[in-house]
């Protein structure tokens, strides 16, 4: 069995690392399974992608399509053009895509039109918000997938409501959590931890990158001001995504307790998350990671495709409502944050289940 694995953007790398490891272990045990790793180059910044291959022991990709940035249409088109040639030259039994980035949808479409079966890891997630490009990517990918691997029962329910037969859906857990568990002992403090004299449990970690939060300068300034004034005097560490950095250039003086830094390698960033008093984010992955770690998470979105992080975990949705944000900060600062728990099968073995299923 030959599997072509697609990695395109930073979140993909955490999800493919344990799958590659599980395939290697299965092959060593005598099973007929191999992989080819295709990096589309959707994220081209070394700090956003390159370091992940080193830190997570991901082998050098067999090919890098070097697509780079562009509009959604331009980037998707370039991925499709380049991946089509790659797949024609290196046919396989399955193309495995993860998550919901442009590479996920583009490579799934190419594979299906070349009569190659598609595996979608993290299938069935839905925010039901078509203003999110990722939601469109998820819906299109799931419409043409052959094997669906899900992180929750709810994701499976979403798929069955869309007409997917239950025997094509496999609830296996969360490969991003596989990576987190495998690296907990390897986390390391970034330089900023000592430079700012941070103390565990006495600072906040923040990430913002979604257009609705960061593309308008005054809206971003308003968010930063509100967060700063409700942070109970604690520093807020803010690794800045390139998209957010573009908007920050247009702003003047910024709150003094928000500490800006470049994007961090995975092991350093997760050290900050694990030791923070709370996280503020609009990222899907951080909602999952904080839920596993039991770290309070304020999500600045109206909806989430990962509702189990709210119903089971430590996450709260605040949208763009200042009053909801203030209430969430009050709950945190008063020590009354809800106690979450870890969702079912988020146990570090999702990738093993995926490979075992493929070999059935």
N, C-alpha and C positions, 0 to 999 in steps of 0.2 A: 504494500500500500504506500503510495507516494502522496504526501500532503504538502502543498505550497502554503506557507504561512505569511500573511501580510502584516507589516508594521508600517504605520504612516506617521503617527503623531505621538507625543509624549505619553499619553495614557495607555496607548497600545503596548508600549514596551513592558510595563508592569504586568500586563495581561498575557503576553506571549512567553515571557521568561519561564514560568513554571510549566507551560505546555511543551516547550522545547526540552526542558529537563525531563519531563515524564516520557516523551517520545524516545529520548536517548536511553533512559533506563529500561524501557520496554524492549527496545532493539537489542540492548545488551543481554536481555533475558531470552533472546532467540525469536522474538516476534518479528514478523515481516512488516515493519513500518519505518519509514524514513521521511525526512522533511527537506524542503528548500525554503530558505528565508529571503523574502523580498521586502526591501525597505523602499517605500515609494519616495522618500525624501520630502514628504509633506511638511514636516518640521525639519528645518535645515540649520537652525542655530545649534552650535555645539552644546550650549548650556541647556537647551531644551531637549536634545535627543542624543547627541554623541556620547555624553558621559554615562547614559543609561546602559549602553552596551557593555561598558567596562564594569560598572558597579554591579549589575545584575547577572554578570557572567553569560551574557547573550553572545553567541559567536558572531564573527563578522558576517554581515549579510552576504548571500551569494550574489546579490546584485542590488545596486542602489539606483533607482529610476531618476533621482535628482530632479524631482518636479518643482520643488520650491513653492513660493507663495504665489498669490493671484486671487482674482475673484473666485467665488464658489464655482461658477460655470467654467472659467478658464482652468482652474486647478483640476476639477473633476475630468474635464476633457483631456488634459495632458496625462493624467494618471491612466485613463482608459486607453489612450493611444499607445503609451509606452508599455502598459501591462499586457495588452493584447499581443504585442510582439514577443514579450517575455514568455507568455503562456504557450504561444505557438511553438516557440523554440524549446520549451521545457514543459511538455504536457505532464499532467498528474491525475490522480484519482479524485482528489478533493482540493478545493481552495478554501482555506480557513481564514475568516476575517473576524475581527474582534471589535466590540464597541460600536461607535456611531459617527466616526469622522468621515470626511469625504473619501478617503482611501477605502474605507469599509464598503460604502455603496458602489463606488466606481469599479473596484476589483470584483465585487459580486456580480455586477452586470456583465462585465467582460467574460467571467468564467461561465456564466449561464448561457451566454450567446455562443460560446465555444463548446457547449454541451459537457461542461465539467461541473460536477456536483459541488454545492456550496455548503460550508459549515459556518454557522454564526454563533460565536461565543458571546454571551451577554445578550441573547435574543429576548424579545418580548418586552423590553423596557419601554414605557410610554409616559410622556408628560402630557399628551393630548394638547400640545401647544404648537401649532403649525408655524408660529413665528420663529421657532427655534430651528435652525438648519439641521441640527442633530436629530430632531424628531422626524424630519423628512427622510434623512439617511436611514434611520431605524426602520421606518415603515417600508421604504422601497426594498431594503435589504431583506427584511423578513418576508416580503411578498414573493421572493424568488429563491429563498433558502431551502435546502433539502433536510439538513439536520440542525436542530435548534437546541443549544445548551443554555440553560437559564440559571439565574442567581436566586430566584425565589419562586414560590408557588404562584404568586400574583402575576409574574411575567408569563408563566405558562397559561394562566387563565386568559390573559390578553391575547395570546396567540390563538387559543381555541375559539375565542369569540370572533377572531378574524378568519376562522375556517380552517386552521391548521389541524391536521389529524393528531390525536394525542400520542400515537406511536412514533411520531417524529420529534417529540419534545422530551428533553431529558433535563431534569432538575439536578444539577451537579454542584452548585455552590458558586463561589466567587474567586476567580483566578487572581484578581488584584489583591485579595486578602491572602491568598497563597503566598504571593510575593512579600507582603508585609510580614507575615509570620516567619517566613524563611530568613528575613533580614533583621529581625528585632535585635539580635545580639550584635549586629554589625553597624548599627546606627552610630553616627559620630557628630559631635558638636561642630557647627560651622564657626568660622572665625568671629562672626558677629556676636556669637553667644558670649565670648570673653570680652570682646571690644565694648559691648554695651552692658557688661556685668549683669547679664540676665540670671535669674534664679528660677528654678523649676517651679511651675505653678504660679508664677508671678508676672506673666506677660501673656499677650495675645498673639496669635498667628493669623494672618489675613491673606487671602488671595482673591483678586477680582480681575476678570478678563472678558466677561460677556458684553457684547455691544450695548445691551440695554443699560448696563451699569457704567461703562467706561468711555463710550464714544462721545458723549456730550460733556464738555469740560465743566460746566457749572453744576451738572447733576453729580459728577464724580466729586467735585469739591464739596458739595453738600453732604454726600455720604461720608467722606473723610472727616468732615467737621463734626457730624453727628456721632460717628464712632469714637473720635478722639474725646469728645466731651462726656461720653458715657463709659469710658474705659476705666473709671475709678483710679485714675492716675497711673495706671500700668502702661508700660510701653507696648506698642502694637507693631510687630515685625511684619513687614510687607514686601515679600519678594515680588518684583514687578515684572509682569508679563510684557513682552514687546508691544503688544497692542495697547496696553494701559500706559506704557511709557510714552507713547506718541501723544496721548492726551495730556499727561502730566506736564509736558513741555510748555503747554499753553497756560498753565496755572502759575500764580505768583507764590506768595508765602503759604506754606502748608503747615498743618498742626505739628508742633514740636515733638509730641510723644509718638508720632507715627514714624517708624524707622524704615527707610527704604533701602532695599538691597537688590542686587541682580538675581535672576533666577538661580536656584540652588540645585546641586545634584540631589538625586533621590535620597540617599542615606542621610545627608545633612538636613534636607527639608523635613523628612519624617522624624528626625531627632527633635526638631522644633515643634512639630505637631504633638508628638508623644509627651513632651514636657510642658506644653502650654496649659494655661488655665482654661482656655477656650479657643475655638476657631471661628473666624468670620469668613464666609466664602460664597462664591456662586458656582463652584465646581462640583460636578457629580461625584468624582472619585473621592474627594475629601469628605463628603458626607458619609461615604462608606468607611473610610479609614478611621474617622473619629468615632463612628459607631462601634467598630471593633475595639478601639482603644478606650472607649468610655469617656471620651473628651466631649464636653458640651460644644455644640456647633450651631451657629446662627447662619442660616442660609438666606442670602439676599436674592431670592427668586420667588415668584408667585406660585410655582409648581415644581414638582420633582418627578423624574422618572424612576426614582429609587424610594418609593413611599415607605418601605420597611425601615428606612433610617429614621423616619418620623414616628411611625406606629410602634416600632420595637426599639429603635436605637435612641441615640442622644441628640438627634437633630430637630431643629424647629425652623419652619418656614416663616419668614417675616415679609417677604415680598419687598415692596418699595414704600411701605407704610411707616412713617417716622414713629407713630405711636406704638406699633407692634415692635419695632426695634427697641424703643426705650423700655417697653415692658420686658422684653427678653433680656436686656442688659440688667434691668432691676432684679430679675430672677437669678441671674448669674451672680451679681454683686452681693445679693442677700443670702447666697448659699442654698437657694431653693430650686435649683435646676432638677429636672426630672431624672430619674435613674433608668438608664437604658439597659438593654441586654443584647447579646450577640445573636443575630439571625441564624436560623437553622442552616447547617452545612457550610457555614463560614468557618471552616476548621483547618484550612491549609491543604486540603486533599482534592480540590475541584479538578485540577489538571489531571490527576491520576484517574479520576472517574471519566473524564473526557476520553482519554486514550483507551481505557478499558472498554468503553462503549463503542469506539471506532473498531475495535478488534473483535467485537461480537460476531 
